Amino acid sequence: MKQSINEPARQIPVAGEYDVIVVGGGTGGVVAAIAAARKGMNTLIVEQFGFLGGSQTAALVTPLMSIAPGNTSSIGGINEEIRQRMLKANASAEQPGIADGWFDPEMLKYVLDDFCMEAGVKIRFHSFFSEAIVDEGRIKGIIVQSKSGRQALLAKQVIDASGDADVAVSAGVPYEAGRKVDGMNQAMSLRFNMGGIDFDKLCAYLDQTEPQMAPHQWPFVETAFTFDKEYPLSPLFRKALEDGKVTEEDVVYFQNFSLPGCPGMMSFNCPRITNRVKGYDVDDLSNAQILGRQKIRRVAAFCKNYIPGFENAYIALAAPMVGIRETRRIIGEYVFSAEDVLHGSRFEDAVARGNYPMDIHQPKKANVSVEFEEDFISKIEYYELPYRCMVPLKIDNLLVVGRCSSTTFEGQSAMRVQGIIRTMGEAAGYAAALAVKDNLTPRQVDGTLIRQQLRDNGVKI
Ligand SMILES: Cc1cc2nc3c(=O)[nH]c(=O)nc-3n(C[C@H](O)[C@H](O)[C@H](O)COP(=O)(O)OP(=O)(O)OC[C@H]3O[C@@H](n4cnc5c(N)ncnc54)[C@H](O)[C@@H]3O)c2cc1C
């Protein structure tokens, strides 16, 4: 048995009282807070970092994936407002019908600050959620730890947007994690950015090796490599492997995208971390940072030495936050599954929709539990997510938004992309506000009313 000690009970100060507290100022949480504040709620975000955006900014996850027919990352609402503001700031770019939502993660921090200040959202940065204070099936408040010590914050409604369901789990909400067969989670990635890239040279090389895609042009340049397909860069990878400059494990999945707003820079969706991948285990997270940076050094050196245009490139930044695809998923009033994706399920209380397919990045054998054809998305057009996916069992004043909402392992692998999660965030904010105003629990809130509020704000749902 592991050693343990008793933590002595103590009195702690109540540092504030709010209508709505959102734990996690990330992809879903920040939109939830804006939506709640716009409905007149005294709203607080509790965020561990010193900036907003979560995976989008701290884990350097760009670009937004397409979620709707026409290859767009937005179906309207606050997500669309953010998209437009980013375009105006020259921090994003679009090619209608082909790509949009490629963005500069640094500028997103500033834009999200602006949205929150305009809506009157209060923010507590550098504050780590520690515990839920539960009383008769309700969360009275939360305990946070910061430089100011251990403090309590009280709320009428709480939104858990921590990505890992930290609040829900602390409050006793049932959850699952990983794939059904053995609980193995999807691979993590420690993303990084490189600057100093000569795009003219890189694009000329890609035009030559991939003429059917020419002209390759900044700001939409993407390259990739995996072992199971042939890519324009494949010969370079084979040579580097032969030369012993990278290992198979380093480049098992390689992908990078240009960053509109950041000339000369690319963002890398790699390296992958494929063992010890519990995103809610501090040892696994520490291992991922160290191992990830070791791999980044080798991958960056490979780019400099083998890819035309990278000769003077340098590592600009390794993500401060490990990119976590999947950890804990709460069990809620509805569990969104592979079947919903494949059948394009529609719901009366739909609050988001998407057409991103199931996308499982390792473990290798973790394929979806049902057979499907490659082009199934064209047949269903899109699937919807019901409001009930955000309403957890057991606790009465909590909503859970983001990649930790109520889904199966396979369902989560489709719904976890940013455009869907931002839209769910907007719905969670409206639902929390309605619950406060009408003195309801989120379970009693009529999801069709939330759908209507989304429509009123321009969401095509
Ligand atoms: C490597 C990788 C590549 C991806 N690629 C894409 C892509 O190309 N396009 C796309 O659309 N999606 C992509 N995704 C998916 C998408 O980015 C995420 O699923 C999504 O951003 C998660 O949103 P979220 O709101 O659930 O969590 P997050 O955005 O991670 O927000 C969680 C927030 O909670 C905070 N937090 C957590 N715990 C605490 C605590 N205890 N106390 C205080 N604060 C806390 C965090 O700091 C963070 O700000 C990718 C994901 C990964 C990991």
The ligand as an SDF file (V2000), in Angstrom:
LIG
                    3D

 53 58  0  0  0  0  0  0  0  0999 V2000
   -2.3900   17.0840  -30.3870 C   0  0  0  0  0  0  0  0  0  0  0  0
   -3.7800   17.5190  -30.6860 C   0  0  0  0  0  0  0  0  0  0  0  0
   -4.1130   17.8900  -31.9760 C   0  0  0  0  0  0  0  0  0  0  0  0
   -5.3970   18.3340  -32.2640 C   0  0  0  0  0  0  0  0  0  0  0  0
   -5.6810   18.8050  -33.5130 N   0  0  0  0  0  0  0  0  0  0  0  0
   -6.8230   19.4840  -33.7160 C   0  0  0  0  0  0  0  0  0  0  0  0
   -7.0210   20.2230  -34.9070 C   0  0  0  0  0  0  0  0  0  0  0  0
   -6.1510   20.2540  -35.8000 O   0  0  0  0  0  0  0  0  0  0  0  0
   -8.1730   20.9260  -35.0420 N   0  0  0  0  0  0  0  0  0  0  0  0
   -9.1550   20.9100  -34.0860 C   0  0  0  0  0  0  0  0  0  0  0  0
  -10.1860   21.5540  -34.2940 O   0  0  0  0  0  0  0  0  0  0  0  0
   -8.9970   20.2000  -32.9550 N   0  0  0  0  0  0  0  0  0  0  0  0
   -7.8580   19.5180  -32.7310 C   0  0  0  0  0  0  0  0  0  0  0  0
   -7.6520   18.8660  -31.5480 N   0  0  0  0  0  0  0  0  0  0  0  0
   -8.7470   18.7650  -30.5630 C   0  0  0  0  0  0  0  0  0  0  0  0
   -9.0310   20.0340  -29.7750 C   0  0  0  0  0  0  0  0  0  0  0  0
   -7.9630   20.9570  -29.8130 O   0  0  0  0  0  0  0  0  0  0  0  0
   -9.3600   19.7380  -28.3020 C   0  0  0  0  0  0  0  0  0  0  0  0
  -10.1300   18.5650  -28.1730 O   0  0  0  0  0  0  0  0  0  0  0  0
  -10.1320   20.8960  -27.6950 C   0  0  0  0  0  0  0  0  0  0  0  0
   -9.4270   22.1020  -27.8900 O   0  0  0  0  0  0  0  0  0  0  0  0
  -10.3910   20.6520  -26.2210 C   0  0  0  0  0  0  0  0  0  0  0  0
  -11.1680   21.7110  -25.7030 O   0  0  0  0  0  0  0  0  0  0  0  0
  -11.5920   21.7160  -24.1730 P   0  0  0  0  0  0  0  0  0  0  0  0
  -12.3170   22.9880  -23.9340 O   0  0  0  0  0  0  0  0  0  0  0  0
  -12.2540   20.4420  -23.8320 O   0  0  0  0  0  0  0  0  0  0  0  0
  -10.2080   21.7090  -23.3830 O   0  0  0  0  0  0  0  0  0  0  0  0
   -9.0330   22.7970  -23.3870 P   0  0  0  0  0  0  0  0  0  0  0  0
   -9.0930   23.7110  -24.5510 O   0  0  0  0  0  0  0  0  0  0  0  0
   -7.7720   22.0450  -23.2060 O   0  0  0  0  0  0  0  0  0  0  0  0
   -9.3460   23.6570  -22.0840 O   0  0  0  0  0  0  0  0  0  0  0  0
   -9.1650   23.1540  -20.7840 C   0  0  0  0  0  0  0  0  0  0  0  0
   -8.7420   24.3340  -19.9220 C   0  0  0  0  0  0  0  0  0  0  0  0
   -8.8450   23.9980  -18.5600 O   0  0  0  0  0  0  0  0  0  0  0  0
   -7.6830   24.4290  -17.8720 C   0  0  0  0  0  0  0  0  0  0  0  0
   -7.5600   23.5450  -16.7110 N   0  0  0  0  0  0  0  0  0  0  0  0
   -7.4890   22.2010  -16.7140 C   0  0  0  0  0  0  0  0  0  0  0  0
   -7.4670   21.7180  -15.4740 N   0  0  0  0  0  0  0  0  0  0  0  0
   -7.5150   22.7880  -14.6540 C   0  0  0  0  0  0  0  0  0  0  0  0
   -7.5350   22.9290  -13.2420 C   0  0  0  0  0  0  0  0  0  0  0  0
   -7.5030   21.8550  -12.4270 N   0  0  0  0  0  0  0  0  0  0  0  0
   -7.5780   24.1870  -12.7280 N   0  0  0  0  0  0  0  0  0  0  0  0
   -7.6170   25.2690  -13.5440 C   0  0  0  0  0  0  0  0  0  0  0  0
   -7.6130   25.1830  -14.8860 N   0  0  0  0  0  0  0  0  0  0  0  0
   -7.5750   23.9570  -15.4250 C   0  0  0  0  0  0  0  0  0  0  0  0
   -6.5810   24.2850  -18.8960 C   0  0  0  0  0  0  0  0  0  0  0  0
   -5.4680   25.0630  -18.5960 O   0  0  0  0  0  0  0  0  0  0  0  0
   -7.3000   24.7520  -20.1690 C   0  0  0  0  0  0  0  0  0  0  0  0
   -7.2350   26.1430  -20.3290 O   0  0  0  0  0  0  0  0  0  0  0  0
   -6.3860   18.3700  -31.2420 C   0  0  0  0  0  0  0  0  0  0  0  0
   -6.0420   17.9860  -29.9530 C   0  0  0  0  0  0  0  0  0  0  0  0
   -4.7570   17.5790  -29.6680 C   0  0  0  0  0  0  0  0  0  0  0  0
   -4.4000   17.2400  -28.2600 C   0  0  0  0  0  0  0  0  0  0  0  0
  1  2  1  0
  2  3  1  0
  2 52  2  0
  3  4  2  0
  4  5  1  0
  4 50  1  0
  5  6  2  0
  6  7  1  0
  6 13  1  0
  7  8  2  0
  7  9  1  0
  9 10  1  0
 10 11  2  0
 10 12  1  0
 12 13  2  0
 13 14  1  0
 14 15  1  0
 14 50  1  0
 15 16  1  0
 16 17  1  0
 16 18  1  0
 18 19  1  0
 18 20  1  0
 20 21  1  0
 20 22  1  0
 22 23  1  0
 23 24  1  0
 24 25  2  0
 24 26  1  0
 24 27  1  0
 27 28  1  0
 28 29  2  0
 28 30  1  0
 28 31  1  0
 31 32  1  0
 32 33  1  0
 33 34  1  0
 33 48  1  0
 34 35  1  0
 35 36  1  0
 35 46  1  0
 36 37  1  0
 36 45  1  0
 37 38  2  0
 38 39  1  0
 39 40  1  0
 39 45  2  0
 40 41  1  0
 40 42  2  0
 42 43  1  0
 43 44  2  0
 44 45  1  0
 46 47  1  0
 46 48  1  0
 48 49  1  0
 50 51  2  0
 51 52  1  0
 52 53  1  0
M  END
$$$$
